[in-house]
Each structure stands twice: as structure tokens, then as C-alpha cells.
């Protein structure tokens, strides 16, 4: 029972008691003092044992040599003294096969281009995954440039697989009938069967770049 429920329960009982015993004001005042003391103690107990809210970490788990902290809506770990955040725990994305050649093309770069079709069925999920990738990699001095494969209403840069180079790799996110990541010439193709797989692929690639998943 939460502190709020305790307060509601005892306030309800107190009002009922007041209606039944209006001629015994001194007794009611004494009860109110006791109840207020109980509520205050209960509130302090809840803060000490359950924290001030749900925003903090809810536990930590180790994966290989990395300690991951569950922040509620994402997982956080430290690499080279810098924080890296992920939507999924490493074991939740291990099923996505990414060969070493792909990871090698992403490592030690100062810029990575991410692109997709403007009207892709998973457009929102792709945009969010690209944004989250940029937030995480920015801590490691890697800039993620978002674009589309053709002219678009948002004036984002046009980025296609033809723009991929050894210095600036291109990740092409798209919806498909299978979840997989592969190389096509020099371009990294990231295809997702389900919407959530877009974020899983993003996490899998970053885990590989940081050497968390080998």
C-alpha cells in the first residue's frame, strides 16, 4: 500500500469518525495528532526505502566487463570514462548478425551518415533511432548526419549509398520483410521487419563500435 493510499484510507476513516462523534472534539483532536504523526513517519519511511521518484536507476547488470545501469527507459554504461546509452540490453540485440567488416567501417570515424526513404513505413522509428545514435556517439566525438535518399520537405541533405566512403560511412535504414544488416558495395544496409527492430539495429551497431558486443 502506497503512502497516498494510506493517507486516503485514514482520512476517510477520520471523517467517518467525526460524523459519528461530533460531541467528542477533544478525542478527535487527539486522534488527528496521532494520524498526522503516523503519516509523516510513513512518508519519511517511503522516501528512505523507495527513493524520491522513479527517475533514478532501478538496478545494474553486468555484460562481459561492462556494468549496465537500468535507468527505467534506457540502459546506461561507461566506456572510456564516457556514458553510452541504449534502448536495449546487449543480450536483447545479439540475434542481429553484424560482421566485422561492417563494424570496421564504423569504428574510428568522425562522421557517420544515416539515411532512409522519406516515406518509409518506419519513418518515425528510423528518425528516432538516428537521433538517439547521434546523442550517444556525440559523447565519443562522432557526428551523425541525418538525411534522406531524395529531396524532402524538411530540407535534410540528400544522402544515398553512392555517398559512402571509407572516411564517411553511410547507414541506410529501411523497412523490409526481414531484420538484417549487410554491406552492399560500401554502404551499410539496415533492414527491419518490425518497428522496434530499427532501434535494436541501432543499438547493435553502436555496441559493436564500442566493442561491447564482439
N, C-alpha and C positions, 0 to 999 in steps of 0.2 A: 504494500500500500504506500503510495507516494505521500509526501508532506501535504500536498494540496488536497488529496482525498481525506487525510486525517483532519485537516482544518475544516473542510466541508462537513464531515461527519459530526465533529464535536460542536460546530456552530449550530447545526441542525438540532442536535440534542439539547443544546443550551436554550435555543428559542422555545423548544417544546417545554422545557422545564420552567422557563419564565412564564409561559402562559398558564401553567398548572399551579404555580406557586408565587403569584404576584404579591401576596401578603407577607412574603418572607424575603424581603430585599437584602437583608444582611447576609443570609445564607447564599443567595445567588451571587452577591459580590465576591464572597469568598471562593465560590466555585470558579468564577471568571478569572480570578487571580491565579488559581491553580492551573486552569486551562491555558492561560496565556504563557505561564511558565513552561508548561509541557510543550506547547507549540514552538516556543523559542528554542528549547533544548533539542526538539526534534529537527528543527531547521538546521541547527549547527551540526547535528549528527549527520544529516544528509549531505551537507557541504563537505565535511571531513572525509566521509567514506565514498561519496559518489562524485565529487568534484563540483565545479561551478556551472557546468554545462556539458553539452555533448560535442563541443568543438575540438577537444583535445584528442590525443591518441587513445585508442582502445586496446592496445596490445602490440607486442612485437614478435616477429617470427624471423628465423634465420634461413637464408637460402645461400648455399655454398658458404663463402666467407662474408656475406653481406647481411647486415641486420636491417630488417624492414619494419617500419612502424605503421600501423594501421591508423590513418587519420580520419577514418569514417567513410569519406567518399573517394579516397585515393590512398595509395601506398607510397611511403617515402623512405629513401635510403640515402646514404652518404657515399660519394665516390670522389676520391682525391680531395677530401675536405669540402666538397660542394654537394648541395642537396639535389637529388633527382627524384621526380615524382612520376608515378604511374597509376593508371586506372586499374590494371590487373596485376596480381601477384605473378612472379615468373612461372610458376608451375601451371598457371592457367593459360599460358600462351606457348608453352613448349611444343604443342602439337603442330604449330605452324613452322614448316621447314624453311630455313633460310640458309643458303650455302655460304661458305666463307668468302667466295668471290664477291657476293653482294655486300657483305659486311665490310670487306676490304675497301670497296668503293666508297663507303660512307665514313670510314674512320679518318681522323686527322684532316678534316675539311673545315674551311672557314665559312662555307656556304653550301646549303643543300636546297635545291628547288623541288617544290611539291606542286603537283598539278592534277587536274581532273577535268572531266567534261562538265560544262556549266549546268546542263540539265540532267546530270546523273541521278538515278533513283535514290542514291545515298548522299546527295549533295550536302545536306546539313551535317551528317556524321563525318564526312570527309573534311569539311571545313573545320569542324571542332577538333578532329584528330590532328590536322596540320597545325592548328593554333596551339594545341597542347604540346606537340612536338617542339614547336618554336620556343615555348616557355621553358621547357626542360633543358633543351640544348643551349639556350642562351646563357645558362649558368656555366657552360663549358666553352663559351666564346664561339659558338656555331650559330650562324644566322640562317633561319629557314624562310625562304621567299615563297609566298603562295601565289599561284596563278591558275589560269585555265588554258585549255587547249585551243581556244579560239577567242575572238573578240567577245566582250561581255559587258553587261550593263554596269558593272562595278568598276570598270577601268582597271581591273587587275591585269598584270602583264600576261602576255600570251607565252606559255611555256609548253613545248612539246618534247617528245623523246629525241627529236633531232637536235635539241639544245644541250643534251647530255654530253659532258666532257669528263676527262679524268680529274679536273680541278673542281668542277661543279656538277655533281651527280643529279639526276632527275628521278624522282619517285612519282609514278603515275598511278594514282588511286582510282579504282573503278569497281562498280558492282558487277557481279558475274555469277555463274551457276556453280562456282566452286571457290573455296578460300585457299589461295596460294600466292607465293611470291617468287618471281623468277626474273631472269635477265633476258631482255630482247635487244640484241646488239649491245649498246652501252646504257640502256635505260632499264630502270628497276620497275617492273610491273607488279602492283599490289592489288590483287583481285579478292573481293569479299562476297561470300554467299549471303551472309546476314549483316544487318546494320552494325551490330555490336562487333563484328569481326574487323571492321575498319579500325576501331580503337585498339583491338587486340594486335593487329598487324603493326600499328604504330609502336605499341609497347615492345613487341618482339624485335623490331628493328633497333630501337634505342637500347634495349637490353643487350643486343649483340654488339652495338657500337661501344658500349661501356665494358664489355667483357663479363657481364653478369651472367648471361647465358652464352655458353661456348659451343 
